[in-house]
């Protein structure tokens, strides 16, 4: 067995593209002390970025299993490939970062007889609330039983899991050095023809129904009736290539509400700091979130945050200190109040950045994960 400070651990993630879970995984693999991370994944952006970070990458087949007639064969092939790699590198544990990865990981752990760590980052085992919650709960029981430890990214996520002493809550974190509140957002505004002096309200997230783009547009229409000089930015695209017509629906709704002149669709932005820097107020209008990392990023950029008071958001945003937690109906009024109170916006922003530094840095996340792992191996 390698020395304790270099114990190999095999992370598993099925994504070719980069989402929030993958960004968190990359940061964890770069900084995790006491372990030697390696990654089993498919070819794509995640694999490339992991290689660039110096993490050994193993390409394995991890196709979609749900509703696939080949799922038993695909599951066996993928799990067997993971188990083989685990033996080759003498992995001390398998660490799954997504739900599909956990499905493969459960079988791979049985084949390889390696301990399994499940990092749960969602409420459900599907993108939305399943038609059969009983099946969801049954599979969660199986996943927890098969794991040595389970890490949930929030108390809200943990509450959706069957109660177990194996479940530990570790909040996500960010690399605070990336986020400089003095960043100039002028270029972003100029790129999307937004007047430099105009109030700019923005949201950031993948183009998915539960992220709240439609609710954001309804909010924008209400605000424009009171403050017609205001502009709005919807930042985010579809990195996983979901083609269900939702993005087209969002654009059509903007036209139907006569918002074309004041709403800008910025798409995916690799430089999220510059996009956030251009905003005056950040809004999180989506359905209940298992975490909501973008709220931390906005606070790190010293932006006041207005978010809905559900899911994990009350674990992140401190109401009336780093921003406002409101109901969906209260969104327009809350933002109009902030637009009329620049000093309060500034105070929220400064408090928010300090809150992130104290509670949500990646160093803290990594240290907390390391403690959970260390305790599991004592």
N, C-alpha and C positions, 0 to 999 in steps of 0.2 A: 504493500500500500504506500502511495506517495506520502511525503511529510504532511502533517496536518495543515500547514499553511499553503499547500498546493493540492488540495483534494479535488480531483476532476468532478465536474457536475455537468450533465448534459441537459441543456435547455431545449425545449421543443416548441415551435410556433409554425403554424401552417401558412402564414400570410406571405404573399409575394410582394405586396405593397406595404407602405408604412402608415399605420394608424397610431392612435394614442397608446394602445397596449404595446405595440412594437417599439415606439419611442422609449417607453418606460423600460422595456426589456433591454434595449441597447445600452441605456445609461446604467442599468443594474449590472450587466455583464462587464462593462468597462470598469466599474468601481468596486465590485464585490470583493472584499478582502477575505482571505482564508480559503478560497476556492479557485479552481482553474476552470473557468467557463468554456464550454464548447456548445455549438448550436446545431441542432438537426432541423432542417427546414427545406422549403422548395427554392428553386432558383428564382431570383427576383431582387427587388430593391433592398429588402431586409437582409438577404444573404450578402449582397454587395457591401452594404453599410457595416455589417458585422465583420466582414473580412478587412475592411478599411480600419476598423477599430482594433484589429489584431486578434480577433476571436476565430479559432478554427471552426470552419463550417463544413457540415456533412449534408449533402443533398439526398433527401429521401422522398418517396412518393406519399403525399398526404392529400389525396383528392377528397372532394366533398362526399360525405357518406349519406346524408339525409336524402331519402327518396331515390337513391341510386340502386338499380338492380344488381350492381356489382359490389355493393357495400361490404358483404362478408369477405370477398376475395381482397378488395382494396384494404380493408381493415387488417387482415392477416399480413399482407405484404408490407404495409407501412409499419405495423408494430414489430414485425420480425426484423425489418431493416434497422429500426431504432434499437431493438434489443442487441443486435449484432454490434452496432457501434458502441453501445454502452459497455459491452464486454471488451471490445478492442481497446477502449481508452481507460478501462477500469473505473468507470464512473461510480461515484459513491452514492449518487441519486439521480433520478430523472426529475426535471422541473418543467411542468407544462404551463404555457403562458396564454393559451386560448382554449375555448371549449372543445373545438375539433382536436386540438393537440391532446387534451385530456382524454378524449375518447380513445385515441391511439395509445396514449401513455399508459392507461389502465392495463391494456393487454400487453404492452411492451414491458411493463414492470413485472407482470406475472411470468412472462417468458424468461426475462433476464434475472428475475429474483432480486431486483434492485428496489430500494425505497422510492416512493413517488411523492412529489410535492406538487400540489395543485394551487396555482395562483388564479383565483376567481375574480374577474373584473366586470361581470355583468349580473343582472338580476336573474335572467332566465338562461336556459340552455339554447334558446333561439333568440333572434333579434328582438322580437316582440313577445308580449305575453302569449304563451302557448294555448292552443285550443283545449288541451288536456293538461291542466296543472298537476294532476295526479301522476302522469307519466314523468313530467319534469321533476317532481319531488322524488319519485322512485329512483330516477337516474342520478339525482344529486346524492341520495343515500348511498348508491353504489359507488359513486366517485369519491365520496368522503371515506367510506369503508376501505376503499382500495388505496387511500393515501396515508402516508405517515403524518403529514401536516397539511393544512389548508390555509392559505393566506388570502384574505378578502381585502379589497382596496378601500372599503369604507364600512362603517357600521350598518349603513343602509343595505349594502350588498350582503353582509353577514346575516342580516335579518331575513333574507330570502333563502338562506340555507337551513337545512335541518340542524337543530342545535347539537353541537358537538364540542368537546374540549379540544379537538384538533384544530378548530378554527381560530385564527389570529388575525386581527385587523392591523394592517400597515397602510397608511395613506400614501398615495403617490406623491412624488416631489419633482421639482424642476432644478435645472442647473442655473442658479440665480445669476451667475456671471454673464449669462447670455442676454439678460433683460436689463437694459439701461433706460431708465425713465427720461433721460435727456435726449434719446434718439429723435431725430427729426423725421416727422411724418409728412413733410411737404411733398416729397416725390410720389408717395402713394396717392395723395390727394390730386396732384397734377395728372398722374397716370389715368385717373378715372374722372377727370373733369369735375372735381369738387372744389368749390371756392374755398380759399384758405381761411377766410373769416367765418365761414358757415358752421353752425353746430353740426357735429357728425356723430350719429348714434350707430353702433355696429354690433354685429354678432359674428361668431366664428364657429364653424362645425361642418361636418360632412352633410351632403345633401340627402338627408334621410327624414322621413316624416316625423320621427320622434325628436329630432333636433330643434324643431319649432320654427322653421322658416315661414310657414303660412301664418302662424300666430304673430311673428315679427312684422309681417306685411300688414296685418290688421291693426297692429299697434301703430305702425308708421302712418297709416291713413288717419287714425284718430289724432295723432300728434300734429300732423300737417294742418288739420282744421284750426288748431290754435297757434301753431308756430310754422307758417308756410315757408320760412327761410331754412328749415332744417333739412339735412340730408341723411341718408341711411346707407349702410354698407353691409351686404351679406357676403361674408368671406368663407370660402370653402367649396370644395367640389366633390367628386365621386372617385376617390383614389382606388376603390375596389371594383370599379366598373359596373356597379349595379344599374341595370337598364330596365327600370320599371315605370318610366315615364314621370317620376316624381319631379325631377328637375324642370321638365317642360311645364308641369302643372304650376310650379312656383313662378316661373316667368309669365305664364298666362294669367295667373292671379294678380301679379303686379300690374299688368296691362289693364285688367278688368277694374282694378281699384284706382286707375289713373295715377299710378305712382312712377311711371317711367322716367319723368324728369328729376325725381328726387331719390330714387333707389338705384344703387350701383351693385352689380353682381361682380365681385372681385375674383371669384374662382379660388382655386388652391393657391396659396401664397407660401413659398418656401421661406421667405423672410417674414415670419409672423410678427417679429418685434416691430418692424417698420409699419406694418398694417395696424397693429395695436396702438402704436405711437400717434397715428393720425386721428384716433378716436377721441371724443370728449367723454363719452359714456359707453361702457360695455354692457350689453344685455345678454342674458342667458334665458331664452324664452321656451325651452324645450320641455318635453315630458320628464318625469322623474329620472334622474341620472344616477347610475351606479357610482360615479365619481364626478367628473366634470373638470378635467385638468385645465381647460382653457380659462376657467375663472381664476385659477392661481396665476396663470400667465398674465392675464389682464391686471390683476392686483400687483404682480411684480413690476409691471410697467406703470404703476401708480395711477391706475384708472379706477374710478368709482364703478362698482358692479351692481346692476339691478338684476336679480335672479328670482325665479319662482321658488317658493318656500316648500320644497318637497325633495324626496330622494336624499342624496348625499349633500346637497347644496348647503343646508344648515350646518354641516360639519366644516364647511369651507368659508362661506361668507358670514361675517359677524354682523348681524342686523344693526343698522344705525351706527356702525363703527367703521366697517370697511365697505359698506354698501347698503342696499335695501333688499330684504326678502319680502316678496309680495305675492298676491294671487294673480292669476292671469288677467282678471278684470282690472286690477290696480296698476298694471304696467304703464299705460299712457300717463296717468296722473302722477305716478312716482317719477317718471322721467321729466315731465313738464316741471315738476317741483325742483328737480335738480338743475334743469336748464336755467331756472330763475335764481339759483344759488351757487355761484361759482366757488365761493369760499368753502361751502360744504362739500362740493365735489373734490376740491383740493385736499380737504381734511380726510375724506374717505380714501382718496388715493394714497396719501402718505401712510395712513394707518394700515391700508391693505398691503403695501410693500413690506412694512415691518412685520405684519402677521405672517407673510410668506417666509421671510427670513427666519422667524422664530419657529414655524411649524411645518413648512412644506418644502424644504430644500432636498435635493436628491441625496445629499450626504446623510441627512436624517433617515430617509427612506432606506438607503442601503444599510446603514447601521442597524436599523430595526429588523430588516430581513436577516441580516447576519446573526443577530441575537436569537431570532426564531430558529434559524438553522442550527446554531450552536447548541441551543437547549435541546433540540431534537436528537442531537448526536452525543449528548452527555451520557 
